[in-house]
Amino acid sequence: MALQINNNAGVYEILGELNAQNTNSLKNYFETLINESNFIIISLNHLNYLDKNGFQEIVSLYKKALSKNKVFYIVGHQNQKVVELFKEEKLSFLLNNNVA
């Protein structure tokens, strides 16, 4: 399944597979959004696959948003694969379970 981003009541749901082949699309989409919005929530709950490249891009977007004083929540506690990857990388504190 290709990468798909849906805006569902202000939560940007990322669906499908996030890998090296489509991280550029994700980057372009969210960099524009970071410039235009002060508050962004992304949901990784419906990702089928997330590789290290996709993971690194999400972390990069998070850092970019913070550097511009933007609020950037990452939701993904319903997706065990996402939770495990964040734990492996010792970045599980980035996953917000109080939103969406």
N, C-alpha and C positions, 0 to 999 in steps of 0.2 A: 504494500500500500504506500502510495506517495505521501509526502508531508502535506498536511492540511492545517490551516489556522482558522479557527472560527471565533468570532466575538460573540460570547453568550452572556448577555447582561453585564458587560464590562470585564468579563473574565476571558482572556485569550486562551482558548483550548487548543493545544497542539496535539494533533492526531496523526497516526501512522507511524512512520519510521524517521528518526532523526539521526543521520549519519554523515559521513564525510562528503557524500555527493550532494547533500541539500543544506548543509549548514550555511552556505552563502545566502540562500533564500531567506532563511530564518534571520540571519544577521541584518540583511537589508531591510526586512520588514520591521524588525524591532528597533533598529537604529533610527529609522524615520519616526516611529512611534515615541521613542524616548525624547526626541527633539520636540515633538508636538504635545506631549502629555506630561503631567506631573505625577500621575499615579497609574501604575501598570501592574496587573495581576496575570501571571501565566500559570496555566494548569498543565501538568505533565501526567495527570491521572489516566489519560487515554492513549498514551504512547505505547506502541507495540514493541518498539526497539529503540534503544538509545546507546550509541557507541561513545567512545572517549572524545571524539571530535565534537560531537553534538553536545556532550556534557561540558566540554571546555568552552564552547561558544555560549552556552547558557550562563556560565560563570563569568565570562567576559562581558556579556550584556549586563549582568547584575552589577559588576564593577563600574561599567560605563555609566549606568543610571545613577549609582551612588556618587560618582565623581561630579555629576551634574545636579546633585541634590534632588534627585527624583526618587519616589517611592517605587520599589520594584519587589513584588512578592512572587515567590515561587511556591506553587502548591503541587504536591505529588504524593502525599502519604497513602493514597489508595492504590498506588502502583508499587508493588513490592520490588520490582526490578529497579525502579528509579530510587527507591529508598536505599536499597543495597549499594547502588553505585555511589550515591552521596556519602554513605557510611564508609565505603572503601576509600574514598578520596578525603575522608575526614572533614567533610563539608556539610554534614547532615543538619547543622544549625541553619543553613540557608533555606531549608524546606520549612515553609510556614504551614502549620496545621490549624490556624485560627481563622483562615479565610476560605471562602467558597466551600 
